[in-house]
């Protein structure tokens, strides 16, 4: 059995395979994701996405975006707030 260092998480591990590169299937899967680095839509932090269509670096940023949309969308759809000035006054409160 030989000692190796995982190329993904830098942890030490042992393996009988002389060509081992990763300590687990999880690290191997992360290494094979080939999406380019993106900037989070909310916090502007750079991250490596798991899916090509992702827009957020974390669930926290995703929730923040949903919270923002839940507040603003009903205002624009409501007949009571059709005037942009009224909407801006509401948001300033």
Secondary structure, 3 states (H helix, E strand, C coil): CEEEECCCCCCEEEECCCCCCCCCHHHHHHHCCCCCEEECCCCCCEEECCCCCCCCCCHHHHHHHHHHHHHHHHHHHCHHHCCHHHHHHHHHC
